[in-house]
Structure formats: C-alpha cells, structure tokens
C-alpha cells in the first residue's frame, strides 16, 4: 500500500509519527497484521507497529532521531509504503548484538529461547544509544544477564 502523508508531531513536539487513515489501518488489522515494514521516500526502512490513540487516530511512530538522520522534518510530505513485516523478529538485529551472539554461543542459545517480544525489547535497548561502543557494551551486559536468567527489561541493564 503506497500513499503520501505529512510527518506529524504530538502537542509537545516530542514524538513524531505518520498518520494513517482508519481504512489503511484496517486493511492490515483485519488480516491480523499489526507489525509492518514501513518505507519512507523509498530509502528509509523501518520496522513498526500500527498504533492508535484517541488524539491522533491510527499512526506509525517514526522517531525524531531517525527523521533527522534521514534529512526529514516534521511537516514534510513523504511517500509512504506499508507492507506486512515478514522478518522473523519484525526488527533488524543491530551489528553490536549480532557480534555478541556470534561470538558467545551460550548467549546465542539463551537469546534464541526468548519469545519474539523479548528479543525486540533487547534490540530496542541496544539501539537506544547512538554510540557503537555503547551499543556493544549494552549488548554484552544484557546478554550476560540473559544467560543467568534475568529477562525483566528493568533489570537487563543493571
């Protein structure tokens, strides 16, 4: 599904998103598809879920940091392509985490035993910092905790 949309922001200006119509959302939701591969202007690819709020209706979160990196701004009209996310985790594994999993078989085994939602949480925690070195440090810390049975997201970075 392709369409043009204007990148929007909440009243605080903190969160950025792409609004989608109820018809566009229901096209996927009626098929039990919530997680999508979102392509913006043919080059920015995001793994995202359809969100809904009383204030904005249906939307796809974009994140101001990602927009800035891609040279996009709130208020800009963009070409959007939505399709079912067919990747296993509905997210890309960051290089730092991939390197840890490839170098530590015990960590790899522990990661593979987790449910997809827990895996996405780990990916989100690792990519929550920009510095590659910090991502490596986070991936190492998280996987050490996972190996000893800690899976609570609040405790993974402690």
PASEBA-1860 file (N, C-alpha, C; in nm, 3 decimals):
! residues 158
1> XXXXXXXX> 0.084/-0.116/0.000/0.000/0.000/0.000/0.090/0.124/0.000 ~ 0.070/0.213/-0.095/0.150/0.335/-0.104/0.060/0.457/-0.098 ~ 0.111/0.563/-0.034/0.036/0.688/-0.023/0.130/0.799/0.020 ~ 0.084/0.921/0.010/0.160/1.036/0.059/0.103/1.075/0.194 ~ 0.191/1.118/0.284/0.148/1.160/0.418/0.242/1.270/0.466 ~ 0.193/1.345/0.561/0.273/1.451/0.622/0.320/1.405/0.759 ~ 0.450/1.414/0.782/0.506/1.376/0.911/0.451/1.473/1.015 ~ 0.397/1.417/1.123/0.333/1.498/1.226/0.402/1.479/1.360
9> XXXXXXXX> 0.361/1.562/1.457/0.416/1.551/1.592/0.304/1.577/1.692 ~ 0.321/1.523/1.812/0.226/1.548/1.919/0.236/1.692/1.965 ~ 0.146/1.733/2.053/0.141/1.870/2.102/0.273/1.914/2.165 ~ 0.340/1.820/2.231/0.467/1.854/2.295/0.580/1.866/2.193 ~ 0.556/1.814/2.072/0.660/1.815/1.969/0.762/1.706/1.991 ~ 0.744/1.625/2.096/0.842/1.524/2.132/0.839/1.404/2.037 ~ 0.722/1.348/2.017/0.711/1.228/1.934/0.671/1.265/1.792 ~ 0.727/1.195/1.695/0.689/1.218/1.556/0.628/1.091/1.500
17> XXXXXXXX> 0.535/1.109/1.406/0.464/0.995/1.353/0.407/1.027/1.215 ~ 0.366/0.921/1.147/0.297/0.933/1.019/0.153/0.891/1.042 ~ 0.059/0.983/1.026/-0.081/0.944/1.044/-0.127/0.855/0.929 ~ -0.211/0.758/0.962/-0.271/0.674/0.859/-0.422/0.672/0.883 ~ -0.496/0.652/0.776/-0.641/0.653/0.787/-0.689/0.523/0.852 ~ -0.811/0.526/0.900/-0.869/0.405/0.957/-0.877/0.296/0.851 ~ -0.911/0.334/0.729/-0.918/0.237/0.619/-0.782/0.171/0.594 ~ -0.675/0.253/0.595/-0.541/0.197/0.576/-0.505/0.102/0.690
25> XXXXXXXX> -0.534/0.143/0.813/-0.503/0.059/0.929/-0.583/-0.072/0.924 ~ -0.712/-0.062/0.895/-0.799/-0.181/0.894/-0.761/-0.280/0.784 ~ -0.703/-0.228/0.675/-0.656/-0.315/0.567/-0.562/-0.422/0.626 ~ -0.476/-0.382/0.719/-0.382/-0.476/0.781/-0.442/-0.542/0.905 ~ -0.506/-0.464/0.989/-0.558/-0.517/1.116/-0.664/-0.624/1.094 ~ -0.746/-0.610/0.991/-0.847/-0.711/0.962/-0.785/-0.844/0.920 ~ -0.659/-0.841/0.879/-0.585/-0.963/0.843/-0.497/-1.009/0.959 ~ -0.518/-0.947/1.077/-0.438/-0.977/1.198/-0.291/-0.940/1.178
33> XXXXXXXX> -0.265/-0.836/1.099/-0.130/-0.787/1.076/-0.117/-0.652/1.147 ~ -0.031/-0.647/1.248/-0.009/-0.521/1.320/0.132/-0.466/1.293 ~ 0.228/-0.555/1.273/0.366/-0.512/1.252/0.394/-0.500/1.103 ~ 0.450/-0.385/1.067/0.470/-0.352/0.926/0.615/-0.316/0.895 ~ 0.650/-0.333/0.768/0.772/-0.276/0.713/0.728/-0.145/0.650 ~ 0.781/-0.035/0.700/0.742/0.098/0.653/0.860/0.156/0.575 ~ 0.835/0.194/0.450/0.938/0.256/0.368/0.897/0.400/0.343 ~ 0.988/0.492/0.374/0.962/0.635/0.357/1.056/0.687/0.249
41> XXXXXXXX> 0.996/0.749/0.147/1.074/0.805/0.034/1.169/0.704/-0.028 ~ 1.128/0.580/-0.033/1.199/0.470/-0.100/1.333/0.431/-0.038 ~ 1.381/0.503/0.065/1.512/0.465/0.117/1.517/0.442/0.267 ~ 1.429/0.503/0.345/1.428/0.481/0.489/1.331/0.368/0.520 ~ 1.385/0.257/0.573/1.303/0.141/0.605/1.296/0.123/0.756 ~ 1.173/0.109/0.806/1.150/0.097/0.949/1.061/-0.024/0.977 ~ 1.089/-0.094/1.083/1.001/-0.199/1.133/0.913/-0.132/1.238 ~ 0.783/-0.125/1.215/0.695/-0.053/1.306/0.562/-0.125/1.321
49> XXXXXXXX> 0.491/-0.092/1.429/0.357/-0.145/1.453/0.255/-0.034/1.431 ~ 0.137/-0.072/1.391/0.027/0.024/1.380/-0.013/0.062/1.522 ~ -0.017/0.192/1.548/-0.054/0.244/1.680/-0.188/0.316/1.668 ~ -0.253/0.336/1.782/-0.379/0.411/1.782/-0.390/0.490/1.911 ~ -0.435/0.614/1.900/-0.463/0.695/2.018/-0.593/0.772/1.996 ~ -0.656/0.814/2.104/-0.778/0.894/2.092/-0.749/1.028/2.026 ~ -0.630/1.081/2.051/-0.594/1.213/1.999/-0.561/1.211/1.850 ~ -0.488/1.109/1.805/-0.436/1.109/1.667/-0.500/1.004/1.577
57> XXXXXXXX> -0.575/0.913/1.631/-0.627/0.803/1.550/-0.517/0.702/1.523 ~ -0.513/0.646/1.404/-0.411/0.547/1.369/-0.286/0.617/1.318 ~ -0.170/0.560/1.352/-0.044/0.622/1.310/0.070/0.520/1.320 ~ 0.183/0.561/1.261/0.307/0.485/1.267/0.412/0.577/1.330 ~ 0.472/0.533/1.440/0.578/0.614/1.504/0.701/0.618/1.414 ~ 0.764/0.735/1.408/0.885/0.746/1.328/1.008/0.773/1.413 ~ 0.997/0.857/1.512/1.112/0.892/1.593/1.187/1.009/1.532 ~ 1.201/1.114/1.610/1.265/1.235/1.560/1.411/1.212/1.523
65> XXXXXXXX> 1.480/1.125/1.598/1.620/1.097/1.569/1.637/1.034/1.432 ~ 1.552/0.938/1.400/1.558/0.873/1.269/1.527/0.971/1.157 ~ 1.429/1.058/1.181/1.395/1.158/1.080/1.514/1.250/1.053 ~ 1.577/1.293/1.160/1.691/1.384/1.147/1.804/1.317/1.067 ~ 1.833/1.191/1.101/1.937/1.117/1.029/1.905/1.103/0.881 ~ 1.776/1.091/0.849/1.734/1.074/0.709/1.712/1.207/0.639 ~ 1.733/1.319/0.709/1.715/1.450/0.649/1.568/1.489/0.631 ~ 1.483/1.431/0.715/1.340/1.461/0.707/1.298/1.546/0.827
73> XXXXXXXX> 1.184/1.617/0.810/1.138/1.706/0.916/0.989/1.691/0.939 ~ 0.946/1.728/1.059/0.803/1.733/1.089/0.740/1.836/0.997 ~ 0.626/1.801/0.940/0.557/1.890/0.847/0.588/1.859/0.702 ~ 0.687/1.776/0.678/0.726/1.741/0.542/0.634/1.631/0.488 ~ 0.596/1.642/0.362/0.516/1.539/0.297/0.610/1.436/0.237 ~ 0.580/1.308/0.263/0.666/1.199/0.218/0.583/1.091/0.150 ~ 0.651/1.010/0.071/0.589/0.892/0.008/0.607/0.776/0.106 ~ 0.498/0.709/0.140/0.500/0.602/0.238/0.454/0.472/0.172
81> XXXXXXXX> 0.526/0.366/0.202/0.486/0.233/0.155/0.474/0.144/0.278 ~ 0.358/0.082/0.296/0.334/-0.010/0.406/0.317/-0.150/0.353 ~ 0.385/-0.245/0.415/0.368/-0.385/0.379/0.388/-0.471/0.503 ~ 0.333/-0.588/0.500/0.347/-0.681/0.612/0.495/-0.706/0.638 ~ 0.534/-0.699/0.764/0.672/-0.728/0.801/0.687/-0.880/0.808 ~ 0.765/-0.935/0.719/0.782/-1.080/0.712/0.912/-1.127/0.778 ~ 0.989/-1.034/0.836/1.111/-1.076/0.904/1.074/-1.151/1.032 ~ 1.161/-1.240/1.074/1.132/-1.325/1.188/1.100/-1.244/1.314
89> XXXXXXXX> 1.181/-1.143/1.344/1.163/-1.066/1.467/1.086/-0.937/1.446 ~ 1.053/-0.906/1.322/0.986/-0.779/1.290/1.076/-0.662/1.329 ~ 1.205/-0.686/1.324/1.305/-0.586/1.357/1.441/-0.637/1.311 ~ 1.533/-0.547/1.284/1.668/-0.587/1.245/1.757/-0.598/1.368 ~ 1.839/-0.701/1.371/1.933/-0.716/1.483/2.051/-0.621/1.458 ~ 2.080/-0.532/1.555/2.191/-0.438/1.536/2.326/-0.512/1.533 ~ 2.422/-0.451/1.465/2.553/-0.514/1.448/2.617/-0.553/1.581 ~ 2.604/-0.465/1.682/2.666/-0.492/1.811/2.610/-0.620/1.873
97> XXXXXXXX> 2.479/-0.635/1.871/2.416/-0.754/1.928/2.450/-0.876/1.844 ~ 2.448/-0.862/1.713/2.482/-0.972/1.624/2.624/-1.023/1.653 ~ 2.717/-0.931/1.674/2.856/-0.970/1.703/2.865/-1.047/1.835 ~ 2.791/-1.001/1.936/2.791/-1.071/2.066/2.733/-1.211/2.049 ~ 2.623/-1.222/1.978/2.558/-1.352/1.960/2.645/-1.449/1.879 ~ 2.720/-1.396/1.784/2.807/-1.482/1.703/2.932/-1.526/1.779 ~ 2.975/-1.446/1.877/3.097/-1.478/1.949/3.072/-1.553/2.080 ~ 2.948/-1.563/2.124/2.915/-1.628/2.252/2.798/-1.723/2.229
105> XXXXXXXX> 2.831/-1.852/2.212/2.727/-1.950/2.180/2.624/-1.961/2.291 ~ 2.667/-1.950/2.416/2.574/-1.957/2.529/2.474/-1.841/2.524 ~ 2.523/-1.723/2.488/2.435/-1.606/2.474/2.338/-1.628/2.357 ~ 2.390/-1.682/2.248/2.306/-1.711/2.131/2.193/-1.808/2.168 ~ 2.227/-1.916/2.238/2.126/-2.013/2.279/2.021/-1.949/2.369 ~ 2.065/-1.867/2.464/1.972/-1.800/2.556/1.881/-1.705/2.480 ~ 1.937/-1.632/2.385/1.859/-1.537/2.304/1.755/-1.612/2.222 ~ 1.792/-1.723/2.162/1.702/-1.800/2.078/1.584/-1.857/2.156
113> XXXXXXXX> 1.600/-1.879/2.285/1.492/-1.934/2.367/1.387/-1.829/2.405 ~ 1.421/-1.702/2.387/1.328/-1.593/2.424/1.213/-1.581/2.324 ~ 1.100/-1.530/2.373/0.987/-1.500/2.284/1.024/-1.381/2.196 ~ 0.960/-1.369/2.079/0.991/-1.259/1.987/0.981/-1.120/2.051 ~ 0.883/-1.099/2.138/0.867/-0.968/2.203/0.986/-0.935/2.292 ~ 1.039/-1.033/2.364/1.157/-1.012/2.450/1.279/-0.982/2.363 ~ 1.289/-1.051/2.249/1.401/-1.026/2.158/1.395/-0.882/2.106 ~ 1.274/-0.836/2.070/1.259/-0.698/2.022/1.294/-0.598/2.132
121> XXXXXXXX> 1.260/-0.631/2.256/1.295/-0.543/2.369/1.446/-0.530/2.380 ~ 1.515/-0.641/2.366/1.662/-0.638/2.373/1.718/-0.554/2.259 ~ 1.665/-0.572/2.141/1.709/-0.492/2.025/1.687/-0.344/2.053 ~ 1.571/-0.310/2.106/1.539/-0.171/2.138/1.637/-0.116/2.242 ~ 1.668/-0.194/2.345/1.761/-0.148/2.448/1.901/-0.125/2.393 ~ 1.945/-0.213/2.304/2.079/-0.200/2.246/2.085/-0.077/2.155 ~ 1.983/-0.057/2.074/1.986/0.056/1.980/1.942/0.187/2.043 ~ 1.915/0.185/2.173/1.871/0.306/2.243/1.982/0.408/2.261
129> XXXXXXXX> 2.105/0.372/2.230/2.217/0.466/2.235/2.279/0.474/2.096 ~ 2.332/0.590/2.061/2.387/0.609/1.926/2.528/0.553/1.911 ~ 2.610/0.569/2.013/2.749/0.527/2.005/2.761/0.376/1.984 ~ 2.839/0.337/1.883/2.861/0.195/1.858/2.925/0.126/1.978 ~ 3.019/0.195/2.043/3.084/0.137/2.160/2.984/0.114/2.272 ~ 2.895/0.209/2.294/2.791/0.194/2.398/2.696/0.080/2.362 ~ 2.666/0.064/2.231/2.579/-0.046/2.190/2.645/-0.180/2.219 ~ 2.775/-0.189/2.194/2.848/-0.313/2.224/2.844/-0.340/2.374
137> XXXXXXXX> 2.870/-0.237/2.454/2.868/-0.251/2.600/2.730/-0.296/2.648 ~ 2.626/-0.235/2.592/2.490/-0.274/2.631/2.460/-0.417/2.591 ~ 2.496/-0.454/2.469/2.470/-0.589/2.422/2.540/-0.692/2.512 ~ 2.664/-0.665/2.548/2.738/-0.756/2.636/2.670/-0.767/2.772 ~ 2.635/-0.654/2.832/2.572/-0.652/2.964/2.437/-0.726/2.960 ~ 2.356/-0.694/2.862/2.224/-0.757/2.851/2.236/-0.907/2.834 ~ 2.325/-0.951/2.747/2.336/-1.094/2.722/2.396/-1.169/2.841 ~ 2.483/-1.104/2.918/2.532/-1.167/3.041/2.416/-1.188/3.137
145> XXXXXXXX> 2.327/-1.089/3.148/2.210/-1.102/3.234/2.113/-1.208/3.182 ~ 2.091/-1.212/3.052/2.002/-1.312/2.993/2.055/-1.453/3.023 ~ 2.185/-1.470/3.013/2.245/-1.603/3.037/2.221/-1.651/3.180 ~ 2.210/-1.559/3.276/2.187/-1.601/3.414/2.038/-1.598/3.451 ~ 1.953/-1.579/3.349/1.810/-1.590/3.370/1.734/-1.461/3.395 ~ 1.802/-1.347/3.388/1.733/-1.218/3.406/1.673/-1.177/3.273 ~ 1.539/-1.163/3.270/1.473/-1.124/3.146/1.385/-1.000/3.163 ~ 1.373/-0.950/3.285/1.294/-0.830/3.312/1.367/-0.710/3.249
153> XXXXXX> 1.302/-0.639/3.156/1.368/-0.526/3.089/1.422/-0.421/3.186 ~ 1.359/-0.405/3.301/1.405/-0.307/3.401/1.537/-0.346/3.463 ~ 1.569/-0.475/3.458/1.690/-0.525/3.522/1.802/-0.560/3.424 ~ 1.772/-0.563/3.296/1.869/-0.609/3.198/1.995/-0.523/3.191 ~ 1.983/-0.394/3.220/2.100/-0.305/3.208/2.168/-0.281/3.343 ~ 2.125/-0.349/3.446/2.186/-0.330/3.580/2.297/-0.426/3.604
END
